[in-house]
Amino acid sequence: MQMNPVKLTVDCALSNSLLALAGESALARLLSKANVRLLDLPLEAVTCIQHGLAASPDYPIAPIAAHADGLAVGDAYWLRADPVHLLLQRDSFSMSEPVPMPVTHDHAELMIATLNRHFSQDGMRFFTGRSGAWYVRLDKVPQIQTTLPCAAMDRNIYPCMPQGADASAWVSYLNEIQMLLHDHSANMQRESGHQPVINSVWFSGGGVMPQQPAEHDIDRFVAGSQFYLGLAQWSGVAVQAVPPLAELLQHTGGSLHVRLELPGQHLSDDMNFAVIYDALNAGGIRQLTLNLGCYEKTLVAALRPVDTYKFWRSSQPIGTYFKSDSLK
């Protein structure tokens, strides 16, 4: 049975494949009808702000994700410690995608054990969650501000290193981590299997578990990442895995406002936006918000069913929307 029209918020971090989509794509057709604005904020930051989470100085992504990932966060300070592969450029280092790098359970356990032996005297303990994500718990609150990984990828990472009163100590920690991992047995095995080595970690999303959720009208999350699962738990909102999209939009379970986390890694993911466009055009979606992440920026697009009749608006390649002068 089809339910009443739903308000839908879609979050999608766009890969380079989707950024290169031409004007004939389903996503380009949606954006051509929308009211759009480009924010100088990464997608995770936008999501935090929309849920009333303030940066102080980081957005508290790590404790929220770690809690959903099966870790007892308590009132301690947590950071994500994503395993990454740094590339040496001519006079700098860059961080290659994806972040985090995939690591087998056995290799992760070996590396985490090495880090814990070395850093236990510094009040740091590393963990892996049920999902395989890496985190670090600290005995005291550090005076640093970190950079979300999406804002640091594929560029010189030096300006994105920890900032603040304790920055020098944390840069030293990163140097020590790189030395510990340089000739690690797990990395030797990765190299022999032609996999990129894990030669550093990336700290981000630090904080303690926030207390009182802010009021919002979202009553269902449809997502798979630990951060979104944690947001749902923290907000006391129902959550489900992402089903086939047509099925979701036909059976929203009586929800009034659904927040959907969509993959954006492959060209085939554009088909999801075709399903969304058809549902909006048919009146199954009464209000649509697209939050499209691209490294350190997020494009926010708002549409209602009537907007699909703006036939005079021509479609543009997706990449043009992430150039500030194209929105003027």
Backbone bond lengths (Angstrom), bond angles and torsions (degrees), N, CA, C in turn:
res aa  C-N    CA-C-N  psi(-1)  N-CA   C-N-CA  omega(-1)  CA-C   N-CA-C  phi
1 M - - - 1.456 - - 1.521 109.11 -
2 Q 1.317 117.67 130.02 1.458 121.22 179.75 1.518 109.74 -78.12
3 M 1.316 116.37 135.29 1.448 122.14 -176.84 1.526 109.72 -90.06
4 N 1.349 115.07 -179.24 1.447 120.03 176.87 1.525 110.11 -65.96
5 P 1.333 117.32 156.31 1.461 120.31 179.12 1.524 111.15 -54.65
6 V 1.328 115.65 141.20 1.454 121.40 -172.62 1.531 110.00 -110.91
7 K 1.305 115.75 150.69 1.462 122.11 168.74 1.528 106.42 -87.59
8 L 1.321 117.32 127.67 1.459 121.15 -172.80 1.528 110.67 -125.91
9 T 1.334 116.09 126.11 1.459 122.73 172.24 1.518 107.68 -111.63
10 V 1.322 116.56 124.56 1.465 122.24 -176.58 1.520 108.65 -115.80
11 D 1.333 116.06 125.99 1.459 122.23 175.37 1.528 108.27 -110.58
12 C 1.319 116.59 128.64 1.458 120.51 -177.79 1.523 109.45 -148.32
13 A 1.329 116.33 121.19 1.467 121.60 173.64 1.522 107.41 -87.30
14 L 1.319 116.44 114.76 1.462 121.45 -172.80 1.522 111.23 -81.96
15 S 1.319 115.84 130.93 1.461 121.17 172.76 1.523 109.22 -79.31
16 N 1.322 115.70 171.74 1.462 119.61 176.93 1.527 111.46 -61.54
17 S 1.330 117.11 -29.81 1.470 120.26 178.41 1.521 111.28 -62.60
18 L 1.343 116.28 -44.64 1.462 119.18 -179.58 1.526 111.34 -76.03
19 L 1.330 117.07 -30.47 1.462 118.84 176.56 1.522 111.64 -63.83
20 A 1.331 116.20 -25.25 1.461 120.74 -178.42 1.527 112.67 -89.88
21 L 1.336 117.60 3.92 1.466 119.84 -179.09 1.527 110.94 -60.93
22 A 1.304 114.91 141.38 1.461 121.06 -179.15 1.528 110.99 -81.17
23 G 1.310 115.24 175.87 1.462 121.21 -178.61 1.509 114.40 -66.30
24 E 1.341 117.76 -13.88 1.462 120.64 179.62 1.526 112.73 -85.74
25 S 1.334 118.15 -2.57 1.464 120.84 -177.23 1.525 111.03 -73.93
26 A 1.343 115.13 161.38 1.461 120.34 178.71 1.524 111.09 -65.24
27 L 1.331 117.14 -39.71 1.468 119.60 178.86 1.522 110.80 -63.66
28 A 1.341 117.23 -41.34 1.470 120.27 178.22 1.520 110.82 -62.72
29 R 1.307 117.48 -36.91 1.475 120.53 178.63 1.530 110.26 -64.77
30 L 1.344 116.78 -41.38 1.462 119.91 177.07 1.527 111.29 -62.28
31 L 1.319 116.13 -47.79 1.457 119.78 -176.60 1.522 112.14 -65.35
32 S 1.327 116.60 -30.86 1.469 118.94 -179.66 1.519 111.98 -65.57
33 K 1.322 117.85 -23.19 1.466 121.63 -179.36 1.529 112.92 -95.82
34 A 1.325 116.68 -7.30 1.463 120.86 -167.75 1.526 112.54 -95.04
35 N 1.326 114.31 161.63 1.461 121.69 164.36 1.528 106.39 -89.52
36 V 1.325 117.70 119.57 1.459 120.87 -171.49 1.527 111.05 -121.33
37 R 1.325 114.91 149.86 1.463 121.50 172.82 1.521 108.06 -145.50
38 L 1.305 116.01 142.93 1.457 122.30 -177.31 1.518 109.25 -104.31
39 L 1.330 116.32 122.81 1.453 122.11 -178.80 1.523 110.31 -104.14
40 D 1.321 116.88 141.22 1.463 121.84 175.97 1.522 109.87 -87.19
41 L 1.325 114.85 55.53 1.460 122.35 -179.76 1.529 108.67 -142.49
42 P 1.327 118.40 140.88 1.462 119.89 173.63 1.525 111.12 -66.47
43 L 1.326 115.75 159.26 1.463 120.61 -176.44 1.526 112.27 -59.22
44 E 1.336 118.12 -41.97 1.461 119.51 -179.68 1.528 111.19 -62.48
45 A 1.321 117.24 -35.91 1.461 119.80 177.49 1.525 110.95 -66.38
46 V 1.330 116.99 -42.30 1.465 121.32 177.93 1.523 110.42 -60.30
47 T 1.327 116.56 -43.62 1.469 120.80 178.90 1.521 110.59 -61.34
48 C 1.324 117.20 -43.87 1.472 120.39 178.22 1.523 111.15 -59.81
49 I 1.314 116.55 -47.31 1.465 120.88 -178.37 1.525 110.36 -60.65
50 Q 1.323 117.06 -41.29 1.463 120.60 -179.85 1.525 112.64 -66.54
51 H 1.335 116.38 -15.98 1.464 120.42 176.45 1.526 112.00 -108.38
52 G 1.326 116.27 16.86 1.458 120.13 174.46 1.507 114.91 74.90
53 L 1.337 117.91 18.70 1.457 121.58 178.97 1.530 109.47 -93.58
54 A 1.296 116.22 121.49 1.460 120.85 -177.93 1.524 110.50 -94.50
55 A 1.319 115.63 154.60 1.460 121.77 174.81 1.516 109.06 -87.01
56 S 1.361 116.57 125.11 1.470 118.00 -179.06 1.540 111.88 -145.67
57 P 1.308 120.92 68.94 1.466 126.46 -10.20 1.532 113.72 -84.80
58 D 1.359 117.73 -15.16 1.467 120.86 175.55 1.519 110.15 -90.95
59 Y 1.330 116.01 157.31 1.455 120.73 165.87 1.533 107.65 -77.16
60 P 1.350 118.72 135.33 1.476 120.41 -171.39 1.533 113.13 -78.92
61 I 1.307 115.78 59.31 1.466 121.59 -177.03 1.525 111.09 -72.28
62 A 1.345 116.39 -39.88 1.462 120.05 -174.40 1.530 113.11 -60.86
63 P 1.339 120.44 -51.10 1.468 118.18 -179.25 1.520 112.93 -64.74
64 I 1.326 117.33 -35.05 1.468 120.30 178.79 1.520 110.33 -64.70
65 A 1.344 116.34 -44.78 1.464 120.44 179.64 1.523 111.09 -69.10
66 A 1.337 116.94 -42.22 1.465 120.41 -177.62 1.521 111.50 -63.01
67 H 1.321 116.71 -37.45 1.463 120.54 178.12 1.531 110.58 -61.75
68 A 1.320 116.48 -44.74 1.465 119.59 178.01 1.524 111.43 -68.90
69 D 1.326 116.45 -22.33 1.464 122.22 -176.81 1.521 112.25 -89.11
70 G 1.337 116.22 12.10 1.453 120.12 172.60 1.513 115.73 89.85
71 L 1.340 118.19 11.34 1.458 121.06 -179.64 1.527 110.69 -100.13
72 A 1.321 115.81 144.91 1.469 120.97 178.00 1.523 108.27 -84.13
73 V 1.332 116.58 98.75 1.472 119.58 -172.36 1.518 112.25 -80.59
74 G 1.332 118.31 -28.75 1.454 120.84 -179.41 1.518 111.19 54.62
75 D 1.330 116.20 -139.58 1.471 120.65 178.01 1.527 111.16 -109.73
76 A 1.326 117.05 19.75 1.464 121.37 -179.57 1.527 111.14 -78.38
77 Y 1.323 114.39 166.25 1.464 121.71 176.49 1.524 107.79 -92.08
78 W 1.347 116.58 130.67 1.463 122.85 -177.52 1.522 110.49 -124.63
79 L 1.326 115.53 149.60 1.458 123.52 170.87 1.524 108.58 -130.50
80 R 1.323 116.32 147.49 1.451 118.36 165.10 1.529 107.76 -72.14
81 A 1.318 116.58 143.64 1.464 121.67 179.73 1.532 107.35 -130.08
82 D 1.315 115.89 67.66 1.464 120.89 -172.73 1.527 111.73 -65.99
83 P 1.340 117.67 130.96 1.465 119.72 173.71 1.529 110.01 -69.83
84 V 1.334 116.21 130.52 1.463 120.17 -174.38 1.526 110.56 -135.71
85 H 1.333 113.31 165.51 1.457 121.33 174.61 1.520 108.10 -118.30
86 L 1.331 115.56 115.78 1.458 121.27 178.36 1.524 109.49 -93.91
87 L 1.322 114.99 137.91 1.461 121.66 179.12 1.517 109.68 -108.96
88 L 1.306 116.55 132.94 1.460 121.10 176.94 1.521 109.08 -81.76
89 Q 1.334 115.36 118.31 1.459 121.27 173.16 1.536 108.13 -92.98
90 R 1.301 117.59 -168.27 1.460 119.27 -175.64 1.524 112.07 -61.32
91 D 1.340 116.87 -43.76 1.461 119.37 -178.90 1.526 112.05 -139.10
92 S 1.325 117.44 25.04 1.461 121.15 -179.06 1.525 109.40 -161.76
93 F 1.330 114.90 176.65 1.460 121.36 173.61 1.525 108.66 -114.04
94 S 1.333 115.47 144.80 1.461 121.41 171.03 1.522 108.40 -123.42
95 M 1.327 116.17 159.98 1.456 122.06 -178.50 1.529 108.37 -107.13
96 S 1.302 116.02 120.88 1.459 119.32 -175.87 1.527 111.12 -85.66
97 E 1.313 115.19 157.23 1.456 121.49 177.82 1.525 109.21 -88.87
98 P 1.347 117.37 154.53 1.469 127.51 -0.56 1.529 111.77 -84.85
99 V 1.318 114.42 163.89 1.456 122.77 172.12 1.524 107.26 -125.92
100 P 1.341 117.18 121.20 1.461 127.77 0.04 1.523 112.44 -76.70
101 M 1.336 116.35 157.27 1.454 121.19 173.35 1.535 108.95 -71.40
102 P 1.333 117.52 140.77 1.471 118.77 175.69 1.528 110.47 -65.11
103 V 1.326 115.73 133.51 1.464 122.12 179.28 1.525 107.99 -135.59
104 T 1.325 117.07 133.81 1.460 119.07 177.84 1.523 110.05 -66.54
105 H 1.323 115.85 158.80 1.460 120.81 -178.81 1.532 110.87 -58.96
106 D 1.321 116.74 -44.83 1.469 120.22 -177.06 1.521 111.12 -64.02
107 H 1.330 117.30 -44.31 1.461 120.26 179.07 1.526 111.10 -65.37
108 A 1.323 116.50 -40.16 1.461 119.77 179.00 1.520 110.95 -61.97
109 E 1.319 116.92 -43.37 1.459 120.07 -179.59 1.531 111.12 -61.30
110 L 1.334 116.65 -40.89 1.462 120.44 179.75 1.530 111.26 -64.87
111 M 1.325 116.93 -44.93 1.456 120.42 -178.72 1.523 111.72 -68.17
112 I 1.316 116.62 -42.45 1.464 120.74 179.32 1.527 110.28 -61.85
113 A 1.335 117.31 -40.63 1.466 120.60 178.90 1.528 110.58 -62.11
114 T 1.333 116.87 -40.02 1.464 120.85 178.22 1.528 110.44 -63.33
115 L 1.326 116.96 -45.45 1.462 120.80 -179.96 1.524 111.11 -62.76
116 N 1.329 117.09 -41.35 1.460 119.89 -178.24 1.524 112.22 -68.11
117 R 1.326 117.58 -36.62 1.469 119.28 176.92 1.520 110.90 -62.45
118 H 1.317 116.09 -38.07 1.463 120.16 -175.21 1.527 112.88 -78.73
119 F 1.342 116.64 -39.03 1.467 119.75 -170.00 1.528 114.54 -102.05
120 S 1.317 118.32 4.14 1.470 119.59 -177.34 1.522 111.24 -59.35
121 Q 1.345 117.61 -36.42 1.469 120.41 -179.44 1.522 112.42 -72.15
122 D 1.346 117.47 -11.88 1.466 121.52 178.78 1.524 112.55 -96.33
123 G 1.345 116.76 8.74 1.458 119.60 178.57 1.515 113.08 72.92
124 M 1.332 117.08 30.40 1.462 122.34 -179.78 1.527 108.76 -123.08
125 R 1.329 115.95 135.92 1.470 119.71 174.09 1.525 108.55 -135.65
126 F 1.328 115.16 125.74 1.457 122.23 -178.60 1.530 109.94 -91.95
127 F 1.344 114.91 147.35 1.462 122.05 -179.50 1.523 109.43 -138.85
128 T 1.327 114.89 155.33 1.462 120.39 164.33 1.526 107.68 -112.61
129 G 1.333 116.05 136.99 1.451 120.53 176.43 1.523 110.98 -84.20
130 R 1.313 115.87 177.82 1.471 120.21 179.11 1.514 111.84 -59.20
131 S 1.335 116.96 -30.74 1.463 120.63 -179.11 1.524 112.46 -76.99
132 G 1.343 117.13 -13.29 1.456 121.61 -173.96 1.519 113.14 98.24
133 A 1.334 117.96 -5.05 1.471 121.32 178.38 1.522 110.15 -67.51
134 W 1.344 115.61 150.15 1.460 122.01 -179.14 1.531 110.43 -102.97
135 Y 1.340 114.53 140.23 1.462 121.77 177.91 1.523 108.99 -139.09
136 V 1.338 116.17 161.88 1.450 120.68 172.17 1.527 108.44 -133.04
137 R 1.345 114.85 134.65 1.474 122.38 176.99 1.526 108.30 -104.18
138 L 1.330 115.68 136.00 1.462 120.95 -176.19 1.529 110.88 -114.13
139 D 1.328 114.84 146.49 1.469 119.74 178.13 1.523 112.39 -75.56
140 K 1.330 116.67 -23.55 1.463 119.26 178.57 1.527 109.10 -140.46
141 V 1.316 115.57 158.73 1.468 121.60 -177.40 1.529 109.17 -74.66
142 P 1.326 117.53 123.50 1.469 119.25 179.57 1.527 111.36 -81.98
143 Q 1.300 116.01 149.60 1.469 120.89 177.22 1.531 108.37 -94.36
144 I 1.322 115.33 70.93 1.456 121.07 -179.53 1.527 109.55 -139.48
145 Q 1.313 114.45 158.71 1.458 122.72 169.20 1.519 106.88 -123.69
146 T 1.326 116.09 129.57 1.458 120.56 -178.05 1.527 110.37 -105.86
147 T 1.319 115.18 171.75 1.462 122.49 178.93 1.518 109.02 -114.46
148 L 1.332 116.76 132.22 1.456 119.89 177.31 1.533 109.42 -62.20
149 P 1.338 117.76 141.42 1.469 119.70 -172.45 1.520 114.53 -59.27
150 C 1.333 117.48 -33.74 1.467 119.00 -179.23 1.524 111.84 -63.56
151 A 1.341 117.02 -23.94 1.468 120.87 179.73 1.520 112.41 -88.60
152 A 1.341 116.53 -4.00 1.459 120.22 -177.26 1.520 113.22 -115.90
153 M 1.316 117.96 -4.20 1.461 120.74 -174.64 1.521 112.12 -75.82
154 D 1.334 114.31 147.04 1.462 122.98 173.00 1.525 113.32 57.88
155 R 1.320 116.24 38.98 1.467 121.13 176.76 1.523 107.94 -155.49
156 N 1.298 117.14 173.03 1.456 121.58 174.10 1.527 108.80 -61.58
157 I 1.330 117.32 120.38 1.467 119.43 -173.98 1.524 112.75 -82.68
158 Y 1.332 118.19 -8.74 1.473 119.60 -174.00 1.534 112.53 -54.88
159 P 1.365 119.96 -46.68 1.475 118.60 179.83 1.530 113.02 -68.71
160 C 1.331 117.29 -11.82 1.466 121.49 -176.58 1.525 112.87 -99.47
161 M 1.325 116.84 2.19 1.467 120.54 178.67 1.528 109.53 -68.83
162 P 1.351 117.72 162.21 1.469 119.83 -179.38 1.520 112.20 -52.32
163 Q 1.331 114.75 137.43 1.463 122.64 179.86 1.528 108.47 -116.67
164 G 1.337 116.64 158.77 1.452 120.54 175.96 1.519 112.47 119.94
165 A 1.334 115.57 -174.66 1.457 121.61 -173.78 1.523 112.67 -62.24
166 D 1.346 117.41 -32.50 1.464 121.36 -178.96 1.529 112.12 -99.21
167 A 1.315 117.61 14.96 1.467 120.75 -173.51 1.527 112.38 -58.68
168 S 1.322 117.34 -42.76 1.469 119.35 -176.11 1.521 111.13 -62.53
169 A 1.335 116.65 -38.25 1.471 119.92 178.45 1.523 110.51 -64.50
170 W 1.333 116.81 -39.76 1.458 119.83 -176.96 1.527 112.30 -75.95
171 V 1.312 117.39 -29.64 1.461 119.78 172.10 1.530 109.28 -66.21
172 S 1.327 116.49 -37.21 1.463 120.50 176.37 1.529 110.80 -65.00
173 Y 1.338 116.84 -41.51 1.465 119.61 176.52 1.530 110.63 -57.41
174 L 1.333 115.75 -43.67 1.469 119.36 -179.24 1.526 111.25 -64.24
175 N 1.329 116.52 -38.84 1.463 119.35 176.73 1.528 111.06 -63.01
176 E 1.326 116.69 -40.37 1.461 121.02 178.65 1.528 110.40 -65.36
177 I 1.332 116.35 -41.37 1.471 120.27 178.93 1.522 110.18 -60.83
178 Q 1.310 116.35 -43.13 1.462 119.65 -179.88 1.525 111.30 -62.86
179 M 1.337 117.79 -37.59 1.461 120.30 177.33 1.529 111.27 -68.89
180 L 1.334 116.82 -39.37 1.462 120.44 179.46 1.533 112.08 -64.23
181 L 1.326 116.15 -35.56 1.463 120.31 -176.14 1.527 112.87 -89.10
182 H 1.321 116.79 -13.95 1.472 120.47 -172.16 1.523 112.51 -54.60
183 D 1.330 117.46 -50.93 1.469 120.07 -178.57 1.529 111.24 -117.04
184 H 1.330 115.37 32.11 1.463 120.50 -178.76 1.529 109.84 -66.27
185 S 1.323 115.68 143.64 1.474 119.89 -177.72 1.523 112.02 -59.44
186 A 1.340 117.05 -35.15 1.467 119.52 178.95 1.518 110.70 -65.12
187 N 1.328 116.73 -36.91 1.458 119.89 178.25 1.524 111.77 -71.35
188 M 1.332 117.01 -33.72 1.461 119.55 174.61 1.524 110.70 -59.68
189 Q 1.329 116.19 -41.23 1.459 120.69 178.22 1.522 111.14 -68.14
190 R 1.327 116.30 -37.66 1.466 118.96 177.66 1.524 110.39 -64.54
191 E 1.312 116.48 -42.57 1.462 119.79 179.26 1.524 111.33 -61.91
192 S 1.319 116.13 -41.86 1.471 118.93 -179.65 1.512 111.41 -65.92
193 G 1.337 116.68 -23.94 1.468 120.96 177.05 1.515 112.75 -95.60
194 H 1.359 116.83 12.67 1.467 123.13 177.43 1.534 112.08 60.67
195 Q 1.338 115.36 37.27 1.458 121.69 174.61 1.528 109.30 -106.44
196 P 1.328 117.71 148.54 1.470 118.98 175.94 1.519 110.45 -63.65
197 V 1.312 116.61 137.79 1.460 120.09 -179.23 1.525 109.82 -74.45
198 I 1.315 115.26 154.64 1.466 121.70 172.23 1.523 106.02 -91.45
199 N 1.325 116.70 102.89 1.465 119.11 -174.43 1.527 113.52 -111.39
200 S 1.343 116.66 7.70 1.464 119.72 174.53 1.522 108.49 -168.42
201 V 1.310 115.76 177.46 1.469 121.76 168.81 1.520 107.04 -124.95
202 W 1.328 115.49 161.51 1.471 120.37 177.28 1.521 108.01 -122.22
203 F 1.337 115.01 116.15 1.459 120.69 179.75 1.527 110.06 -85.67
204 S 1.342 116.16 136.11 1.472 119.70 178.47 1.520 109.92 -164.94
205 G 1.335 114.53 167.83 1.466 121.52 172.09 1.509 114.10 64.11
206 G 1.330 117.76 37.81 1.453 120.98 -174.69 1.515 114.10 -74.91
207 G 1.323 115.22 151.67 1.460 120.07 175.65 1.513 111.90 159.64
208 V 1.319 114.20 179.27 1.461 122.45 171.87 1.526 107.64 -102.98
209 M 1.321 115.62 161.25 1.459 119.97 -179.31 1.529 109.75 -61.83
210 P 1.341 118.06 120.48 1.470 119.79 179.83 1.520 111.12 -66.65
211 Q 1.304 115.03 156.03 1.462 120.10 -173.94 1.528 112.43 -88.68
212 Q 1.305 117.08 -83.60 1.461 120.98 -169.96 1.524 111.48 -90.39
213 P 1.335 118.21 119.62 1.469 119.22 177.11 1.524 111.10 -64.31
214 A 1.331 115.37 144.59 1.465 120.30 174.96 1.524 109.54 -74.82
215 E 1.322 115.53 155.44 1.461 119.45 178.79 1.529 110.51 -74.40
216 H 1.319 115.54 137.42 1.464 121.96 173.60 1.527 106.95 -155.25
217 D 1.329 115.63 169.20 1.464 118.32 -174.68 1.527 113.28 -101.94
218 I 1.325 118.58 8.61 1.467 120.76 177.77 1.523 109.07 -71.60
219 D 1.327 116.90 127.22 1.456 119.71 179.70 1.530 113.07 -120.28
220 R 1.331 117.75 8.65 1.465 120.53 172.61 1.524 109.86 -159.59
221 F 1.328 115.28 133.49 1.452 122.07 170.34 1.517 108.76 -103.80
222 V 1.305 116.02 139.04 1.462 121.95 172.26 1.523 105.17 -124.54
223 A 1.328 116.07 104.43 1.465 119.03 -167.34 1.515 110.33 -160.99
224 G 1.344 114.54 170.29 1.455 120.08 179.38 1.509 114.67 -132.41
225 S 1.340 118.55 -18.70 1.466 120.00 -176.83 1.529 110.24 -79.74
226 Q 1.338 115.10 155.22 1.460 119.78 -177.47 1.522 111.84 -64.45
227 F 1.320 118.21 -34.49 1.462 120.20 178.97 1.526 110.80 -62.83
228 Y 1.326 117.66 -45.37 1.460 120.06 -179.46 1.529 111.35 -70.60
229 L 1.320 116.91 -38.38 1.465 119.30 175.65 1.527 109.77 -61.73
230 G 1.334 116.00 -39.42 1.458 119.68 178.30 1.516 112.58 -67.82
231 L 1.338 116.89 -39.72 1.460 120.07 176.37 1.521 111.34 -59.04
232 A 1.327 115.71 -42.12 1.464 119.98 179.51 1.525 110.67 -63.27
233 Q 1.340 116.98 -46.38 1.461 120.56 179.51 1.524 110.94 -61.91
234 W 1.328 116.18 -45.67 1.464 120.99 -178.68 1.521 111.11 -63.03
235 S 1.323 116.64 -35.84 1.467 121.36 -178.75 1.523 112.99 -84.21
236 G 1.329 116.93 -9.61 1.463 119.97 -177.15 1.511 113.13 69.74
237 V 1.342 115.99 34.98 1.462 121.94 -175.58 1.528 109.26 -113.34
238 A 1.323 117.15 145.00 1.461 121.76 178.35 1.523 110.39 -61.45
239 V 1.334 115.79 147.15 1.467 120.81 179.71 1.520 108.57 -139.05
240 Q 1.323 116.21 145.98 1.451 121.62 176.24 1.520 109.45 -143.35
241 A 1.336 114.81 158.92 1.458 120.20 175.43 1.521 109.61 -69.07
242 V 1.328 116.10 160.00 1.464 120.92 -177.19 1.528 109.49 -77.67
243 P 1.343 117.76 114.23 1.459 121.25 176.74 1.532 109.51 -88.91
244 P 1.339 118.22 -179.52 1.468 118.35 168.69 1.524 109.63 -52.78
245 L 1.323 116.51 134.46 1.459 120.39 -167.91 1.521 112.38 -64.41
246 A 1.325 117.33 -38.73 1.465 119.82 179.33 1.526 110.49 -60.71
247 E 1.315 115.75 -37.54 1.465 120.48 178.57 1.523 110.83 -66.22
248 L 1.334 116.38 -42.55 1.459 120.21 179.58 1.520 111.08 -60.83
249 L 1.324 117.31 -45.06 1.462 120.48 -175.40 1.530 111.95 -74.14
250 Q 1.313 117.07 -18.77 1.461 119.98 174.89 1.527 111.96 -83.63
251 H 1.339 115.91 -27.64 1.467 120.23 -174.36 1.527 108.64 -133.93
252 T 1.303 116.12 84.32 1.462 120.72 -177.75 1.522 113.05 -90.33
253 G 1.324 117.22 5.66 1.454 120.60 174.93 1.510 114.10 64.49
254 G 1.317 117.78 27.31 1.460 120.86 179.76 1.514 114.09 78.71
255 S 1.320 117.65 5.70 1.461 120.50 -179.71 1.524 110.59 -69.28
256 L 1.314 115.82 146.00 1.464 121.37 178.70 1.524 111.56 -95.66
257 H 1.332 116.83 -33.79 1.462 121.09 -178.87 1.528 108.48 -139.91
258 V 1.308 117.34 114.66 1.461 123.85 -178.15 1.520 109.13 -108.25
259 R 1.334 116.34 133.28 1.476 121.30 172.78 1.526 107.21 -105.53
260 L 1.324 115.40 120.29 1.463 122.56 -172.77 1.520 110.25 -115.18
261 E 1.320 116.64 125.10 1.463 122.27 174.03 1.527 108.10 -96.72
262 L 1.324 115.91 115.75 1.462 120.89 -176.45 1.525 111.20 -108.42
263 P 1.334 117.37 143.91 1.468 119.48 171.48 1.519 110.33 -71.89
264 G 1.319 115.39 149.44 1.467 119.67 178.71 1.513 111.59 -138.60
265 Q 1.337 116.27 38.09 1.454 120.65 -172.27 1.525 114.15 -94.01
266 H 1.322 117.38 -29.24 1.463 120.19 -170.91 1.528 110.77 -124.19
267 L 1.320 115.51 156.00 1.464 120.25 178.29 1.518 111.23 -57.04
268 S 1.334 116.76 -33.70 1.466 120.16 -178.87 1.524 112.22 -65.07
269 D 1.354 117.39 -19.65 1.468 119.91 178.97 1.523 111.94 -66.50
270 D 1.337 117.03 -15.39 1.464 119.58 176.67 1.526 111.27 -63.10
271 M 1.333 116.82 -23.03 1.467 120.22 178.74 1.527 111.16 -61.55
272 N 1.343 117.38 -30.95 1.468 119.76 177.90 1.524 111.26 -61.56
273 F 1.325 116.15 -37.32 1.463 119.05 -179.83 1.524 111.58 -72.39
274 A 1.336 117.10 -26.41 1.464 120.21 173.38 1.525 110.39 -66.25
275 V 1.337 116.77 -41.39 1.469 121.12 177.74 1.528 110.01 -63.85
276 I 1.324 116.62 -42.16 1.470 120.87 179.86 1.529 110.45 -64.73
277 Y 1.332 117.00 -42.75 1.468 120.11 179.28 1.531 110.43 -60.35
278 D 1.320 116.86 -45.90 1.466 120.05 -178.85 1.522 111.04 -62.93
279 A 1.347 117.38 -39.90 1.462 120.36 179.43 1.523 111.26 -67.27
280 L 1.334 116.64 -38.46 1.466 120.21 177.18 1.518 110.51 -65.69
281 N 1.307 116.69 -44.41 1.469 121.60 -179.47 1.515 111.78 -63.26
282 A 1.341 115.86 -33.77 1.472 120.76 -178.94 1.524 112.77 -84.47
283 G 1.337 117.52 -4.05 1.460 120.39 178.66 1.513 114.21 88.06
284 G 1.328 118.53 6.20 1.456 120.66 177.77 1.515 112.84 -73.96
285 I 1.325 116.51 -19.89 1.469 122.56 174.74 1.525 106.96 -115.62
286 R 1.317 117.77 122.18 1.477 120.15 -178.06 1.525 112.26 -88.52
287 Q 1.330 116.23 -23.58 1.467 120.37 178.18 1.522 107.54 -154.72
288 L 1.328 116.22 130.14 1.460 121.58 -176.46 1.529 109.70 -124.04
289 T 1.330 115.46 131.40 1.460 121.82 172.02 1.517 108.11 -123.74
290 L 1.323 116.36 125.47 1.461 122.12 175.51 1.525 108.28 -107.29
291 N 1.329 116.83 123.01 1.460 122.63 171.74 1.520 107.03 -108.19
292 L 1.319 116.86 104.85 1.459 122.12 -172.97 1.526 109.34 -109.47
293 G 1.327 116.08 111.78 1.448 120.85 -176.64 1.515 112.64 -87.72
294 C 1.322 115.62 139.91 1.467 122.54 175.87 1.521 107.64 -143.04
295 Y 1.335 116.09 94.61 1.453 121.86 -177.36 1.534 110.61 54.06
296 E 1.340 119.16 -116.28 1.467 120.44 -174.55 1.523 112.85 -89.40
297 K 1.336 118.50 6.63 1.463 122.01 -177.63 1.529 110.52 -122.30
298 T 1.331 115.18 157.60 1.464 121.56 174.77 1.518 108.82 -135.82
299 L 1.313 115.85 127.86 1.456 121.93 174.50 1.526 108.19 -94.37
300 V 1.329 116.37 123.34 1.465 122.09 179.22 1.525 108.00 -107.61
301 A 1.328 116.28 121.52 1.460 122.28 -178.23 1.524 109.05 -121.68
302 A 1.323 117.25 131.55 1.463 122.76 -178.84 1.523 109.71 -119.16
303 L 1.338 116.08 133.72 1.465 121.35 -179.73 1.519 110.52 -142.38
304 R 1.348 114.81 152.70 1.453 124.26 167.75 1.531 107.82 -125.70
305 P 1.313 118.16 163.92 1.474 119.72 -177.24 1.523 114.03 -51.67
306 V 1.324 117.78 -37.34 1.463 120.57 -177.63 1.528 111.58 -63.31
307 D 1.341 116.60 -24.82 1.465 119.85 -177.87 1.526 112.58 -67.50
308 T 1.315 117.68 -22.75 1.466 119.62 -179.98 1.527 111.81 -66.98
309 Y 1.337 117.39 -12.33 1.469 120.95 -179.95 1.527 112.34 -93.41
310 K 1.309 116.97 9.59 1.468 119.84 177.65 1.534 109.09 -82.85
311 F 1.327 114.59 71.44 1.459 120.13 -173.56 1.524 113.02 -67.64
312 W 1.323 117.31 -19.82 1.457 119.92 -176.61 1.537 112.21 -77.51
313 R 1.305 117.79 -9.44 1.456 120.00 -179.40 1.535 109.58 -86.63
314 S 1.305 116.60 125.66 1.460 120.46 -178.79 1.524 110.53 -91.22
315 S 1.316 115.77 148.13 1.464 121.55 179.61 1.524 110.72 -79.02
316 Q 1.338 115.07 148.09 1.457 121.94 177.67 1.529 109.10 -124.72
317 P 1.325 117.75 156.79 1.472 119.48 172.75 1.524 110.40 -56.79
318 I 1.327 116.79 147.69 1.464 120.98 -173.83 1.523 111.62 -60.11
319 G 1.319 117.47 -40.20 1.454 120.51 -176.20 1.513 114.00 -58.25
320 T 1.327 117.83 -27.82 1.471 120.03 -177.11 1.528 111.68 -67.01
321 Y 1.329 117.83 -26.25 1.462 120.13 -178.08 1.527 112.28 -71.70
322 F 1.342 117.17 -16.73 1.456 119.94 -179.16 1.525 111.75 -97.84
323 K 1.322 116.27 15.36 1.452 122.26 172.00 1.518 107.40 -109.04
324 S 1.317 116.29 119.16 1.468 121.67 -169.77 1.527 112.37 -53.92
325 D 1.332 117.98 -38.40 1.451 119.22 -175.42 1.526 112.54 -71.18
326 S 1.347 117.81 -16.51 1.457 120.15 179.53 1.514 112.53 -75.66
327 L 1.350 117.60 -14.43 1.465 121.15 -177.66 1.514 112.27 -98.74
328 K 1.307 116.69 -0.23 1.466 119.09 -178.97 1.512 111.12 -80.04
